[in-house]
Amino acid sequence: MKAKDMTAVAMMMAIVIVLGLVPPIPIGLIPVPIVFQNLGIMLAGITLGSRKGGLAVLLFLLLVVMGMPFLTGGSGGASVFVGPTAGYLLGWLVSTLLIGLGRQRFRESSNWLVKFVLIWVPGVLLSDFLGSIGLFMVTGMNFRAALLSNLAFIPGDTIKVLLVVMIADRLIKLPLFRN
Ligand code: BTN
């Protein structure tokens, strides 16, 4: 990997870590708060593509496994990967890879709706679905209830996707993020 690509990967990891400094917003229904880090995760996929974006998210998650307090609210350590949010964390890696693949497939499209759907389906729908599976498996909560409680995240996550489309449009014009 070129030095420029490694810098872009490191920059994206830094963005995800900084977004973790925004305090979590509890929703009450389930032990999963509203966070802003998933905005950075979606941004990694759409600006860096699956290979570099996936690497940025993988390295970020490895630092978390190693105990770095980089998740929202300062949590970290291997235990979070068997906790109530484990499904979302796995979903973050899967969604980055899929958003990146989508970006490669629809590279020529400048239509914002195409970009919105490319990000929203894996970044919101799939990620919240995998999160519900994790909640069901870890907390023993009824799967239907886990799924329904995740509907609370959809409006906020959808606004994050709109922000990601706007931010990515500007970032990809910078030499660091240009292919
Ligand atoms: C963690 O910090 O352990 C992960 C938190 C995961 C929160 C998920 S991400 C998708 C959904 N949207 C949110 O704002 N919160 C949940």
Backbone and ligand atoms as CSV (ligand in chain L), in Angstrom:
chain,resi,resn,atom,element,x,y,z
A,1,MET,N,N,0.841,-1.195,0.000
A,1,MET,CA,C,0.000,0.000,0.000
A,1,MET,C,C,0.889,1.262,0.000
A,2,LYS,N,N,0.477,2.253,-0.803
A,2,LYS,CA,C,1.276,3.483,-0.910
A,2,LYS,C,C,1.150,4.327,0.373
A,3,ALA,N,N,2.135,5.193,0.584
A,3,ALA,CA,C,2.137,6.055,1.774
A,3,ALA,C,C,0.858,6.904,1.820
A,4,LYS,N,N,0.421,7.365,0.627
A,4,LYS,CA,C,-0.792,8.194,0.557
A,4,LYS,C,C,-2.014,7.397,1.042
A,5,ASP,N,N,-2.090,6.134,0.632
A,5,ASP,CA,C,-3.225,5.298,1.043
A,5,ASP,C,C,-3.201,5.031,2.548
A,6,MET,N,N,-1.989,4.793,3.071
A,6,MET,CA,C,-1.870,4.530,4.513
A,6,MET,C,C,-2.277,5.772,5.309
A,7,THR,N,N,-1.937,6.946,4.768
A,7,THR,CA,C,-2.319,8.197,5.445
A,7,THR,C,C,-3.845,8.343,5.435
A,8,ALA,N,N,-4.453,8.017,4.285
A,8,ALA,CA,C,-5.920,8.128,4.184
A,8,ALA,C,C,-6.596,7.167,5.174
A,9,VAL,N,N,-6.048,5.942,5.290
A,9,VAL,CA,C,-6.602,4.959,6.236
A,9,VAL,C,C,-6.466,5.488,7.670
A,10,ALA,N,N,-5.289,6.034,7.984
A,10,ALA,CA,C,-5.053,6.559,9.341
A,10,ALA,C,C,-5.980,7.752,9.625
A,11,MET,N,N,-6.181,8.607,8.607
A,11,MET,CA,C,-7.070,9.771,8.774
A,11,MET,C,C,-8.491,9.314,9.095
A,12,MET,N,N,-8.932,8.279,8.378
A,12,MET,CA,C,-10.304,7.808,8.570
A,12,MET,C,C,-10.457,7.173,9.958
A,13,MET,N,N,-9.415,6.442,10.399
A,13,MET,CA,C,-9.465,5.882,11.762
A,13,MET,C,C,-9.558,7.020,12.777
A,14,ALA,N,N,-8.795,8.081,12.535
A,14,ALA,CA,C,-8.806,9.227,13.462
A,14,ALA,C,C,-10.203,9.858,13.507
A,15,ILE,N,N,-10.849,9.957,12.343
A,15,ILE,CA,C,-12.206,10.546,12.293
A,15,ILE,C,C,-13.169,9.687,13.130
A,16,VAL,N,N,-13.067,8.352,12.966
A,16,VAL,CA,C,-13.966,7.454,13.725
A,16,VAL,C,C,-13.694,7.596,15.231
A,17,ILE,N,N,-12.409,7.683,15.603
A,17,ILE,CA,C,-12.051,7.807,17.031
A,17,ILE,C,C,-12.582,9.137,17.594
A,18,VAL,N,N,-12.415,10.214,16.834
A,18,VAL,CA,C,-12.874,11.532,17.312
A,18,VAL,C,C,-14.405,11.550,17.457
A,19,LEU,N,N,-15.105,10.897,16.527
A,19,LEU,CA,C,-16.579,10.848,16.622
A,19,LEU,C,C,-17.018,10.099,17.891
A,20,GLY,N,N,-16.144,9.226,18.390
A,20,GLY,CA,C,-16.440,8.496,19.631
A,20,GLY,C,C,-16.423,9.400,20.856
A,21,LEU,N,N,-15.890,10.619,20.689
A,21,LEU,CA,C,-15.854,11.560,21.815
A,21,LEU,C,C,-17.210,12.243,22.017
A,22,VAL,N,N,-18.076,12.140,21.003
A,22,VAL,CA,C,-19.429,12.711,21.156
A,22,VAL,C,C,-20.185,11.809,22.150
A,23,PRO,N,N,-20.720,12.393,23.227
A,23,PRO,CA,C,-21.367,11.555,24.246
A,23,PRO,C,C,-22.528,10.723,23.687
A,24,PRO,N,N,-22.698,9.493,24.222
A,24,PRO,CA,C,-23.803,8.641,23.761
A,24,PRO,C,C,-25.146,9.190,24.242
A,25,ILE,N,N,-26.183,8.908,23.478
A,25,ILE,CA,C,-27.539,9.318,23.883
A,25,ILE,C,C,-28.341,8.040,24.159
A,26,PRO,N,N,-28.638,7.759,25.433
A,26,PRO,CA,C,-29.389,6.531,25.731
A,26,PRO,C,C,-30.809,6.606,25.175
A,27,ILE,N,N,-31.325,5.450,24.713
A,27,ILE,CA,C,-32.717,5.491,24.219
A,27,ILE,C,C,-33.679,4.795,25.195
A,28,GLY,N,N,-33.110,4.169,26.223
A,28,GLY,CA,C,-33.977,3.601,27.263
A,28,GLY,C,C,-34.490,2.197,26.986
A,29,LEU,N,N,-34.967,1.956,25.765
A,29,LEU,CA,C,-35.588,0.667,25.441
A,29,LEU,C,C,-34.600,-0.504,25.514
A,30,ILE,N,N,-33.390,-0.260,25.065
A,30,ILE,CA,C,-32.361,-1.305,24.956
A,30,ILE,C,C,-31.011,-0.721,25.406
A,31,PRO,N,N,-30.063,-1.605,25.810
A,31,PRO,CA,C,-28.766,-1.094,26.295
A,31,PRO,C,C,-27.838,-0.681,25.151
A,32,VAL,N,N,-28.391,0.001,24.168
A,32,VAL,CA,C,-27.614,0.464,23.013
A,32,VAL,C,C,-27.962,1.939,22.801
A,33,PRO,N,N,-26.968,2.821,22.884
A,33,PRO,CA,C,-27.277,4.248,22.728
A,33,PRO,C,C,-27.229,4.720,21.274
A,34,ILE,N,N,-27.691,5.937,21.078
A,34,ILE,CA,C,-27.458,6.616,19.796
A,34,ILE,C,C,-26.002,7.092,19.850
A,35,VAL,N,N,-25.246,6.800,18.808
A,35,VAL,CA,C,-23.837,7.214,18.744
A,35,VAL,C,C,-23.595,7.917,17.405
A,36,PHE,N,N,-22.426,8.566,17.299
A,36,PHE,CA,C,-22.087,9.225,16.034
A,36,PHE,C,C,-20.979,8.497,15.286
A,37,GLN,N,N,-20.394,7.470,15.963
A,37,GLN,CA,C,-19.274,6.769,15.312
A,37,GLN,C,C,-19.682,6.049,14.041
A,38,ASN,N,N,-20.939,5.613,13.965
A,38,ASN,CA,C,-21.325,4.895,12.736
A,38,ASN,C,C,-21.349,5.831,11.521
A,39,LEU,N,N,-21.403,7.144,11.776
A,39,LEU,CA,C,-21.280,8.098,10.660
A,39,LEU,C,C,-19.871,7.947,10.045
A,40,GLY,N,N,-18.862,7.853,10.904
A,40,GLY,CA,C,-17.476,7.692,10.430
A,40,GLY,C,C,-17.268,6.369,9.715
A,41,ILE,N,N,-17.971,5.343,10.186
A,41,ILE,CA,C,-17.850,4.015,9.582
A,41,ILE,C,C,-18.379,4.052,8.140
A,42,MET,N,N,-19.555,4.696,7.974
A,42,MET,CA,C,-20.145,4.780,6.623
A,42,MET,C,C,-19.267,5.654,5.725
A,43,LEU,N,N,-18.699,6.709,6.319
A,43,LEU,CA,C,-17.818,7.610,5.562
A,43,LEU,C,C,-16.571,6.846,5.067
A,44,ALA,N,N,-16.068,5.944,5.904
A,44,ALA,CA,C,-14.875,5.164,5.524
A,44,ALA,C,C,-15.163,4.338,4.271
A,45,GLY,N,N,-16.333,3.685,4.243
A,45,GLY,CA,C,-16.673,2.843,3.093
A,45,GLY,C,C,-16.833,3.635,1.810
A,46,ILE,N,N,-17.525,4.783,1.900
A,46,ILE,CA,C,-17.847,5.517,0.670
A,46,ILE,C,C,-16.649,6.335,0.167
A,47,THR,N,N,-15.775,6.787,1.069
A,47,THR,CA,C,-14.638,7.596,0.579
A,47,THR,C,C,-13.427,6.732,0.241
A,48,LEU,N,N,-13.235,5.624,0.974
A,48,LEU,CA,C,-12.015,4.830,0.758
A,48,LEU,C,C,-12.250,3.551,-0.037
A,49,GLY,N,N,-13.514,3.120,-0.173
A,49,GLY,CA,C,-13.776,1.859,-0.870
A,49,GLY,C,C,-13.603,0.688,0.092
A,50,SER,N,N,-13.861,-0.526,-0.406
A,50,SER,CA,C,-13.912,-1.677,0.507
A,50,SER,C,C,-12.544,-2.053,1.077
A,51,ARG,N,N,-11.493,-1.974,0.269
A,51,ARG,CA,C,-10.178,-2.436,0.726
A,51,ARG,C,C,-9.600,-1.494,1.802
A,52,LYS,N,N,-9.501,-0.219,1.438
A,52,LYS,CA,C,-8.905,0.728,2.395
A,52,LYS,C,C,-9.886,1.070,3.530
A,53,GLY,N,N,-11.175,1.222,3.191
A,53,GLY,CA,C,-12.176,1.519,4.219
A,53,GLY,C,C,-12.290,0.359,5.194
A,54,GLY,N,N,-12.301,-0.863,4.634
A,54,GLY,CA,C,-12.377,-2.064,5.471
A,54,GLY,C,C,-11.163,-2.154,6.386
A,55,LEU,N,N,-9.997,-1.791,5.846
A,55,LEU,CA,C,-8.772,-1.836,6.655
A,55,LEU,C,C,-8.851,-0.823,7.805
A,56,ALA,N,N,-9.359,0.383,7.486
A,56,ALA,CA,C,-9.471,1.424,8.524
A,56,ALA,C,C,-10.383,0.943,9.663
A,57,VAL,N,N,-11.518,0.337,9.300
A,57,VAL,CA,C,-12.473,-0.114,10.332
A,57,VAL,C,C,-11.905,-1.329,11.080
A,58,LEU,N,N,-11.250,-2.236,10.343
A,58,LEU,CA,C,-10.661,-3.417,10.989
A,58,LEU,C,C,-9.591,-2.995,12.007
A,59,LEU,N,N,-8.720,-2.072,11.603
A,59,LEU,CA,C,-7.662,-1.624,12.517
A,59,LEU,C,C,-8.266,-0.911,13.730
A,60,PHE,N,N,-9.307,-0.118,13.470
A,60,PHE,CA,C,-9.992,0.562,14.575
A,60,PHE,C,C,-10.550,-0.482,15.567
A,61,LEU,N,N,-11.208,-1.517,15.034
A,61,LEU,CA,C,-11.802,-2.540,15.912
A,61,LEU,C,C,-10.711,-3.334,16.638
A,62,LEU,N,N,-9.565,-3.558,15.973
A,62,LEU,CA,C,-8.456,-4.267,16.628
A,62,LEU,C,C,-7.920,-3.456,17.813
A,63,LEU,N,N,-7.826,-2.135,17.614
A,63,LEU,CA,C,-7.373,-1.286,18.728
A,63,LEU,C,C,-8.361,-1.378,19.896
A,64,VAL,N,N,-9.658,-1.440,19.549
A,64,VAL,CA,C,-10.688,-1.570,20.595
A,64,VAL,C,C,-10.526,-2.914,21.321
A,65,VAL,N,N,-10.333,-4.010,20.553
A,65,VAL,CA,C,-10.145,-5.340,21.172
A,65,VAL,C,C,-8.949,-5.299,22.130
A,66,MET,N,N,-7.902,-4.569,21.704
A,66,MET,CA,C,-6.690,-4.521,22.529
A,66,MET,C,C,-6.866,-3.666,23.780
A,67,GLY,N,N,-8.027,-3.059,23.922
A,67,GLY,CA,C,-8.319,-2.331,25.158
A,67,GLY,C,C,-8.312,-0.823,25.040
A,68,MET,N,N,-8.073,-0.313,23.827
A,68,MET,CA,C,-8.098,1.148,23.672
A,68,MET,C,C,-9.537,1.646,23.881
A,69,PRO,N,N,-9.712,2.707,24.672
A,69,PRO,CA,C,-11.079,3.170,25.000
A,69,PRO,C,C,-11.673,4.051,23.895
A,70,PHE,N,N,-11.703,3.504,22.691
A,70,PHE,CA,C,-12.049,4.320,21.528
A,70,PHE,C,C,-13.528,4.288,21.150
A,71,LEU,N,N,-14.300,3.433,21.821
A,71,LEU,CA,C,-15.737,3.438,21.493
A,71,LEU,C,C,-16.408,4.591,22.242
A,72,THR,N,N,-17.584,4.959,21.776
A,72,THR,CA,C,-18.336,6.055,22.401
A,72,THR,C,C,-18.471,5.817,23.910
A,73,GLY,N,N,-18.210,6.872,24.674
A,73,GLY,CA,C,-18.307,6.728,26.129
A,73,GLY,C,C,-17.038,6.160,26.726
A,74,GLY,N,N,-16.021,5.932,25.895
A,74,GLY,CA,C,-14.713,5.456,26.396
A,74,GLY,C,C,-14.631,3.970,26.639
A,75,SER,N,N,-15.548,3.191,26.060
A,75,SER,CA,C,-15.434,1.743,26.288
A,75,SER,C,C,-14.491,1.100,25.264
A,76,GLY,N,N,-14.035,-0.073,25.621
A,76,GLY,CA,C,-13.111,-0.818,24.774
A,76,GLY,C,C,-12.767,-2.131,25.460
A,77,GLY,N,N,-11.959,-2.953,24.796
A,77,GLY,CA,C,-11.610,-4.254,25.374
A,77,GLY,C,C,-12.378,-5.364,24.699
A,78,ALA,N,N,-11.863,-6.598,24.849
A,78,ALA,CA,C,-12.467,-7.744,24.165
A,78,ALA,C,C,-13.916,-7.972,24.610
A,79,SER,N,N,-14.233,-7.543,25.850
A,79,SER,CA,C,-15.576,-7.831,26.386
A,79,SER,C,C,-16.689,-7.162,25.566
A,80,VAL,N,N,-16.390,-6.047,24.902
A,80,VAL,CA,C,-17.462,-5.395,24.135
A,80,VAL,C,C,-17.912,-6.262,22.953
A,81,PHE,N,N,-17.032,-7.197,22.564
A,81,PHE,CA,C,-17.385,-8.052,21.415
A,81,PHE,C,C,-18.258,-9.247,21.825
A,82,VAL,N,N,-18.532,-9.338,23.131
A,82,VAL,CA,C,-19.525,-10.326,23.583
A,82,VAL,C,C,-20.618,-9.589,24.366
A,83,GLY,N,N,-20.670,-8.275,24.218
A,83,GLY,CA,C,-21.667,-7.468,24.915
A,83,GLY,C,C,-22.863,-7.152,24.020
A,84,PRO,N,N,-23.800,-6.351,24.522
A,84,PRO,CA,C,-25.041,-6.058,23.777
A,84,PRO,C,C,-24.828,-5.367,22.426
A,85,THR,N,N,-23.661,-4.693,22.257
A,85,THR,CA,C,-23.455,-3.979,20.989
A,85,THR,C,C,-22.565,-4.753,20.009
A,86,ALA,N,N,-22.246,-6.010,20.359
A,86,ALA,CA,C,-21.329,-6.807,19.521
A,86,ALA,C,C,-21.812,-6.924,18.068
A,87,GLY,N,N,-23.113,-7.106,17.897
A,87,GLY,CA,C,-23.662,-7.262,16.539
A,87,GLY,C,C,-23.450,-6.020,15.687
A,88,TYR,N,N,-23.554,-4.846,16.312
A,88,TYR,CA,C,-23.342,-3.603,15.553
A,88,TYR,C,C,-21.870,-3.491,15.144
A,89,LEU,N,N,-20.975,-3.876,16.080
A,89,LEU,CA,C,-19.536,-3.743,15.788
A,89,LEU,C,C,-19.152,-4.632,14.610
A,90,LEU,N,N,-19.686,-5.842,14.598
A,90,LEU,CA,C,-19.441,-6.728,13.448
A,90,LEU,C,C,-20.087,-6.112,12.202
A,91,GLY,N,N,-21.287,-5.577,12.398
A,91,GLY,CA,C,-22.018,-4.942,11.293
A,91,GLY,C,C,-21.241,-3.773,10.698
A,92,TRP,N,N,-20.484,-3.073,11.529
A,92,TRP,CA,C,-19.707,-1.929,11.037
A,92,TRP,C,C,-18.683,-2.389,9.997
A,93,LEU,N,N,-18.042,-3.531,10.282
A,93,LEU,CA,C,-17.037,-4.023,9.324
A,93,LEU,C,C,-17.715,-4.504,8.030
A,94,VAL,N,N,-18.787,-5.289,8.200
A,94,VAL,CA,C,-19.496,-5.823,7.028
A,94,VAL,C,C,-20.054,-4.678,6.182
A,95,SER,N,N,-20.652,-3.670,6.842
A,95,SER,CA,C,-21.276,-2.589,6.064
A,95,SER,C,C,-20.221,-1.749,5.351
A,96,THR,N,N,-19.065,-1.551,5.978
A,96,THR,CA,C,-18.002,-0.781,5.293
A,96,THR,C,C,-17.586,-1.498,4.009
A,97,LEU,N,N,-17.412,-2.828,4.123
A,97,LEU,CA,C,-17.003,-3.601,2.941
A,97,LEU,C,C,-18.063,-3.486,1.842
A,98,LEU,N,N,-19.344,-3.596,2.220
A,98,LEU,CA,C,-20.417,-3.550,1.214
A,98,LEU,C,C,-20.588,-2.143,0.624
A,99,ILE,N,N,-20.471,-1.123,1.460
A,99,ILE,CA,C,-20.574,0.258,0.940
A,99,ILE,C,C,-19.430,0.488,-0.046
A,100,GLY,N,N,-18.241,0.006,0.321
A,100,GLY,CA,C,-17.069,0.170,-0.554
A,100,GLY,C,C,-17.246,-0.560,-1.877
A,101,LEU,N,N,-17.823,-1.757,-1.815
A,101,LEU,CA,C,-18.068,-2.512,-3.057
A,101,LEU,C,C,-19.080,-1.788,-3.928
A,102,GLY,N,N,-20.114,-1.258,-3.283
A,102,GLY,CA,C,-21.142,-0.501,-4.009
A,102,GLY,C,C,-20.542,0.708,-4.689
A,103,ARG,N,N,-19.666,1.383,-3.975
A,103,ARG,CA,C,-18.994,2.575,-4.532
A,103,ARG,C,C,-18.198,2.197,-5.790
A,104,GLN,N,N,-17.512,1.052,-5.713
A,104,GLN,CA,C,-16.725,0.618,-6.878
A,104,GLN,C,C,-17.633,0.297,-8.071
A,105,ARG,N,N,-18.776,-0.335,-7.767
A,105,ARG,CA,C,-19.724,-0.753,-8.804
A,105,ARG,C,C,-20.379,0.460,-9.480
A,106,PHE,N,N,-20.712,1.491,-8.667
A,106,PHE,CA,C,-21.422,2.663,-9.211
A,106,PHE,C,C,-20.515,3.897,-9.226
A,107,ARG,N,N,-19.243,3.671,-9.483
A,107,ARG,CA,C,-18.231,4.730,-9.460
A,107,ARG,C,C,-18.617,5.964,-10.289
A,108,GLU,N,N,-19.214,5.708,-11.470
A,108,GLU,CA,C,-19.503,6.816,-12.388
A,108,GLU,C,C,-20.710,7.646,-11.972
A,109,SER,N,N,-21.546,7.098,-11.097
A,109,SER,CA,C,-22.785,7.798,-10.783
A,109,SER,C,C,-22.558,8.994,-9.857
A,110,SER,N,N,-23.121,10.149,-10.261
A,110,SER,CA,C,-23.002,11.317,-9.388
A,110,SER,C,C,-24.359,11.617,-8.752
A,111,ASN,N,N,-25.321,10.705,-8.994
A,111,ASN,CA,C,-26.664,10.891,-8.467
A,111,ASN,C,C,-26.663,10.683,-6.949
A,112,TRP,N,N,-27.143,11.690,-6.193
A,112,TRP,CA,C,-27.065,11.585,-4.734
A,112,TRP,C,C,-27.954,10.466,-4.200
A,113,LEU,N,N,-29.067,10.187,-4.921
A,113,LEU,CA,C,-29.981,9.140,-4.449
A,113,LEU,C,C,-29.312,7.760,-4.535
A,114,VAL,N,N,-28.543,7.554,-5.607
A,114,VAL,CA,C,-27.804,6.285,-5.757
A,114,VAL,C,C,-26.838,6.139,-4.580
A,115,LYS,N,N,-26.102,7.220,-4.285
A,115,LYS,CA,C,-25.137,7.173,-3.180
A,115,LYS,C,C,-25.862,6.937,-1.848
A,116,PHE,N,N,-27.014,7.620,-1.695
A,116,PHE,CA,C,-27.789,7.471,-0.456
A,116,PHE,C,C,-28.175,6.002,-0.245
A,117,VAL,N,N,-28.715,5.375,-1.292
A,117,VAL,CA,C,-29.166,3.978,-1.174
A,117,VAL,C,C,-27.982,3.050,-0.932
A,118,LEU,N,N,-26.868,3.321,-1.653
A,118,LEU,CA,C,-25.646,2.507,-1.498
A,118,LEU,C,C,-25.142,2.480,-0.063
A,119,ILE,N,N,-25.331,3.624,0.610
A,119,ILE,CA,C,-24.856,3.718,2.002
A,119,ILE,C,C,-25.948,3.241,2.969
A,120,TRP,N,N,-27.187,3.648,2.702
A,120,TRP,CA,C,-28.281,3.392,3.661
A,120,TRP,C,C,-28.562,1.891,3.844
A,121,VAL,N,N,-28.573,1.142,2.748
A,121,VAL,CA,C,-28.954,-0.279,2.864
A,121,VAL,C,C,-27.961,-1.056,3.755
A,122,PRO,N,N,-26.642,-1.019,3.436
A,122,PRO,CA,C,-25.743,-1.740,4.355
A,122,PRO,C,C,-25.473,-0.984,5.657
A,123,GLY,N,N,-25.341,0.358,5.565
A,123,GLY,CA,C,-24.895,1.143,6.724
A,123,GLY,C,C,-25.953,1.315,7.794
A,124,VAL,N,N,-27.216,1.271,7.398
A,124,VAL,CA,C,-28.294,1.449,8.380
A,124,VAL,C,C,-29.095,0.147,8.518
A,125,LEU,N,N,-29.688,-0.280,7.403
A,125,LEU,CA,C,-30.580,-1.444,7.455
A,125,LEU,C,C,-29.844,-2.709,7.921
A,126,LEU,N,N,-28.747,-3.054,7.240
A,126,LEU,CA,C,-28.020,-4.283,7.581
A,126,LEU,C,C,-27.360,-4.172,8.958
A,127,SER,N,N,-26.754,-3.022,9.197
A,127,SER,CA,C,-26.040,-2.835,10.462
A,127,SER,C,C,-27.010,-2.929,11.659
A,128,ASP,N,N,-28.179,-2.290,11.553
A,128,ASP,CA,C,-29.155,-2.370,12.646
A,128,ASP,C,C,-29.749,-3.782,12.747
A,129,PHE,N,N,-29.850,-4.469,11.608
A,129,PHE,CA,C,-30.354,-5.851,11.634
A,129,PHE,C,C,-29.348,-6.767,12.360
A,130,LEU,N,N,-28.053,-6.620,12.018
A,130,LEU,CA,C,-27.024,-7.439,12.681
A,130,LEU,C,C,-26.951,-7.075,14.170
A,131,GLY,N,N,-27.158,-5.789,14.453
A,131,GLY,CA,C,-27.188,-5.355,15.849
A,131,GLY,C,C,-28.323,-6.025,16.615
A,132,SER,N,N,-29.484,-6.162,15.961
A,132,SER,CA,C,-30.646,-6.811,16.605
A,132,SER,C,C,-30.341,-8.282,16.884
A,133,ILE,N,N,-29.649,-8.939,15.940
A,133,ILE,CA,C,-29.293,-10.350,16.150
A,133,ILE,C,C,-28.364,-10.464,17.365
A,134,GLY,N,N,-27.386,-9.536,17.453
A,134,GLY,CA,C,-26.468,-9.526,18.590
A,134,GLY,C,C,-27.207,-9.321,19.900
A,135,LEU,N,N,-28.144,-8.369,19.898
A,135,LEU,CA,C,-28.929,-8.082,21.106
A,135,LEU,C,C,-29.707,-9.318,21.553
A,136,PHE,N,N,-30.328,-9.964,20.564
A,136,PHE,CA,C,-31.119,-11.172,20.829
A,136,PHE,C,C,-30.228,-12.275,21.419
A,137,MET,N,N,-29.035,-12.455,20.826
A,137,MET,CA,C,-28.149,-13.536,21.280
A,137,MET,C,C,-27.519,-13.242,22.641
A,138,VAL,N,N,-27.143,-11.984,22.855
A,138,VAL,CA,C,-26.407,-11.654,24.087
A,138,VAL,C,C,-27.343,-11.420,25.275
A,139,THR,N,N,-28.436,-10.690,25.026
A,139,THR,CA,C,-29.301,-10.339,26.172
A,139,THR,C,C,-30.441,-11.344,26.367
A,140,GLY,N,N,-30.657,-12.200,25.372
A,140,GLY,CA,C,-31.760,-13.157,25.481
A,140,GLY,C,C,-33.104,-12.492,25.215
A,141,MET,N,N,-33.060,-11.248,24.771
A,141,MET,CA,C,-34.275,-10.491,24.452
A,141,MET,C,C,-34.992,-11.145,23.269
A,142,ASN,N,N,-36.278,-11.035,23.236
A,142,ASN,CA,C,-37.076,-11.550,22.129
A,142,ASN,C,C,-36.604,-10.891,20.823
A,143,PHE,N,N,-36.422,-11.703,19.751
A,143,PHE,CA,C,-35.837,-11.166,18.520
A,143,PHE,C,C,-36.708,-10.076,17.892
A,144,ARG,N,N,-38.004,-10.319,17.925
A,144,ARG,CA,C,-38.940,-9.339,17.338
A,144,ARG,C,C,-38.844,-8.007,18.094
A,145,ALA,N,N,-38.743,-8.100,19.426
A,145,ALA,CA,C,-38.632,-6.875,20.245
A,145,ALA,C,C,-37.303,-6.167,19.957
A,146,ALA,N,N,-36.243,-6.967,19.783
A,146,ALA,CA,C,-34.922,-6.377,19.482
A,146,ALA,C,C,-34.980,-5.633,18.149
A,147,LEU,N,N,-35.620,-6.286,17.191
A,147,LEU,CA,C,-35.736,-5.704,15.850
A,147,LEU,C,C,-36.571,-4.413,15.886
A,148,LEU,N,N,-37.707,-4.488,16.571
A,148,LEU,CA,C,-38.600,-3.322,16.637
A,148,LEU,C,C,-37.950,-2.159,17.381
A,149,SER,N,N,-37.184,-2.479,18.439
A,149,SER,CA,C,-36.560,-1.379,19.197
A,149,SER,C,C,-35.498,-0.674,18.355
A,150,ASN,N,N,-34.941,-1.387,17.386
A,150,ASN,CA,C,-33.942,-0.767,16.503
A,150,ASN,C,C,-34.547,0.265,15.555
A,151,LEU,N,N,-35.880,0.239,15.418
A,151,LEU,CA,C,-36.530,1.251,14.571
A,151,LEU,C,C,-36.246,2.656,15.117
A,152,ALA,N,N,-35.960,2.715,16.431
A,152,ALA,CA,C,-35.661,4.019,17.054
A,152,ALA,C,C,-34.407,4.655,16.452
A,153,PHE,N,N,-33.515,3.823,15.898
A,153,PHE,CA,C,-32.264,4.361,15.346
A,153,PHE,C,C,-32.417,4.855,13.899
A,154,ILE,N,N,-33.469,4.383,13.235
A,154,ILE,CA,C,-33.555,4.632,11.785
A,154,ILE,C,C,-33.588,6.136,11.429
A,155,PRO,N,N,-34.415,6.966,12.100
A,155,PRO,CA,C,-34.418,8.383,11.697
A,155,PRO,C,C,-33.035,9.038,11.851
A,156,GLY,N,N,-32.403,8.849,13.007
A,156,GLY,CA,C,-31.087,9.458,13.250
A,156,GLY,C,C,-30.037,8.913,12.293
A,157,ASP,N,N,-30.072,7.596,12.079
A,157,ASP,CA,C,-29.083,6.984,11.177
A,157,ASP,C,C,-29.293,7.475,9.734
A,158,THR,N,N,-30.551,7.738,9.383
A,158,THR,CA,C,-30.835,8.231,8.028
A,158,THR,C,C,-30.280,9.652,7.853
A,159,ILE,N,N,-30.399,10.463,8.899
A,159,ILE,CA,C,-29.811,11.818,8.835
A,159,ILE,C,C,-28.291,11.706,8.698
A,160,LYS,N,N,-27.698,10.725,9.424
A,160,LYS,CA,C,-26.237,10.530,9.323
A,160,LYS,C,C,-25.841,10.188,7.879
A,161,VAL,N,N,-26.666,9.369,7.194
A,161,VAL,CA,C,-26.354,9.006,5.803
A,161,VAL,C,C,-26.367,10.256,4.917
A,162,LEU,N,N,-27.359,11.139,5.141
A,162,LEU,CA,C,-27.410,12.383,4.345
A,162,LEU,C,C,-26.137,13.203,4.576
A,163,LEU,N,N,-25.702,13.266,5.838
A,163,LEU,CA,C,-24.458,13.997,6.147
A,163,LEU,C,C,-23.262,13.326,5.473
A,164,VAL,N,N,-23.241,11.982,5.497
A,164,VAL,CA,C,-22.133,11.238,4.885
A,164,VAL,C,C,-22.053,11.548,3.381
A,165,VAL,N,N,-23.220,11.579,2.707
A,165,VAL,CA,C,-23.227,11.871,1.260
A,165,VAL,C,C,-22.627,13.262,1.020
A,166,MET,N,N,-23.024,14.231,1.855
A,166,MET,CA,C,-22.524,15.612,1.670
A,166,MET,C,C,-21.029,15.709,1.982
A,167,ILE,N,N,-20.614,15.084,3.090
A,167,ILE,CA,C,-19.189,15.176,3.487
A,167,ILE,C,C,-18.315,14.430,2.476
A,168,ALA,N,N,-18.773,13.236,2.048
A,168,ALA,CA,C,-17.966,12.416,1.125
A,168,ALA,C,C,-17.760,13.152,-0.200
A,169,ASP,N,N,-18.792,13.866,-0.658
A,169,ASP,CA,C,-18.686,14.635,-1.908
A,169,ASP,C,C,-17.515,15.612,-1.858
A,170,ARG,N,N,-17.316,16.199,-0.675
A,170,ARG,CA,C,-16.211,17.156,-0.524
A,170,ARG,C,C,-14.886,16.431,-0.308
A,171,LEU,N,N,-14.905,15.386,0.545
A,171,LEU,CA,C,-13.643,14.677,0.854
A,171,LEU,C,C,-12.991,14.077,-0.387
A,172,ILE,N,N,-13.820,13.479,-1.276
A,172,ILE,CA,C,-13.215,12.787,-2.424
A,172,ILE,C,C,-12.571,13.755,-3.432
A,173,LYS,N,N,-12.800,15.048,-3.223
A,173,LYS,CA,C,-12.134,16.038,-4.096
A,173,LYS,C,C,-10.720,16.343,-3.577
A,174,LEU,N,N,-10.443,15.971,-2.315
A,174,LEU,CA,C,-9.109,16.215,-1.759
A,174,LEU,C,C,-8.121,15.203,-2.334
A,175,PRO,N,N,-6.887,15.631,-2.650
A,175,PRO,CA,C,-5.899,14.706,-3.234
A,175,PRO,C,C,-5.711,13.424,-2.407
A,176,LEU,N,N,-5.781,13.546,-1.075
A,176,LEU,CA,C,-5.564,12.382,-0.208
A,176,LEU,C,C,-6.587,11.267,-0.445
A,177,PHE,N,N,-7.823,11.658,-0.773
A,177,PHE,CA,C,-8.886,10.666,-0.929
A,177,PHE,C,C,-9.206,10.358,-2.389
A,178,ARG,N,N,-8.466,10.994,-3.299
A,178,ARG,CA,C,-8.686,10.722,-4.727
A,178,ARG,C,C,-7.905,9.486,-5.122
A,179,ASN,N,N,-8.493,8.675,-6.005
A,179,ASN,CA,C,-7.776,7.448,-6.419
A,179,ASN,C,C,-6.717,7.748,-7.473
L,1,BTN,C1,C,-20.532,0.622,20.921
L,1,BTN,O1,O,-20.113,1.753,21.211
L,1,BTN,O2,O,-20.314,-0.389,21.625
L,1,BTN,C2,C,-21.319,0.417,19.646
L,1,BTN,C3,C,-22.571,1.206,19.681
L,1,BTN,C4,C,-23.477,0.815,18.520
L,1,BTN,C5,C,-24.668,1.719,18.411
L,1,BTN,C6,C,-25.542,1.379,17.225
L,1,BTN,S1,S,-24.776,1.778,15.681
L,1,BTN,C7,C,-26.297,1.648,14.825
L,1,BTN,C8,C,-27.336,2.246,15.733
L,1,BTN,N1,N,-27.385,3.674,15.561
L,1,BTN,C9,C,-27.024,4.327,16.664
L,1,BTN,O3,O,-26.976,5.572,16.747
L,1,BTN,N2,N,-26.755,3.471,17.638
L,1,BTN,C10,C,-26.872,2.103,17.199
